[in-house]
Amino acid sequence: MLHALVAEAAQQTEEVHGELPFPPIAFGIIAVCVLAAMLIVTLAFRSVGTRH
């Protein structure tokens, strides 16, 4: 009896899938842009410690 109720409840529940705000490839493009920007900032301060 209990197994039948659990099976029926499992069939009635619908799966909830989270929708992404934009396509998955956009996450990679954004990550590459952010990392490139951090690299540029790092290289911009490369010689600050050797100044007089």
C-alpha positions in Angstrom: 0.0 0.0 0.0 2.7 2.5 1.0 4.8 1.5 -2.1 1.9 2.3 -4.3 1.4 5.7 -2.7 5.1 6.5 -3.1 5.1 5.4 -6.7 2.0 7.5 -7.5 3.5 10.5 -5.8 6.8 10.1 -7.8 4.9 9.9 -11.1 2.9 13.1 -10.3 5.8 15.2 -9.4 7.3 17.0 -12.4 11.0 17.7 -12.8 12.1 21.3 -12.3 15.0 22.3 -14.5 16.8 25.6 -13.9 16.9 27.7 -17.0 20.2 29.5 -17.7 20.0 33.2 -18.3 22.1 32.8 -21.5 23.6 29.9 -23.5 26.4 27.9 -21.8 29.1 29.0 -24.3 28.5 32.6 -23.0 29.7 31.5 -19.6 33.0 30.4 -21.1 33.3 33.6 -23.2 32.7 35.8 -20.1 35.2 33.8 -18.1 37.9 34.2 -20.7 37.2 37.9 -20.9 37.4 38.4 -17.1 40.6 36.4 -16.9 42.2 38.3 -19.8 41.2 41.6 -18.1 42.9 40.4 -14.9 46.0 39.4 -16.8 46.2 42.9 -18.4 45.8 44.6 -15.0 48.5 42.3 -13.6 50.9 43.1 -16.4 50.2 46.8 -16.1 51.6 46.8 -12.6 54.6 44.6 -13.5 57.3 47.2 -13.1 55.8 49.3 -10.3 58.1 47.8 -7.7 61.3 48.7 -9.6 60.5 52.4 -9.9 62.7 54.9 -8.1 
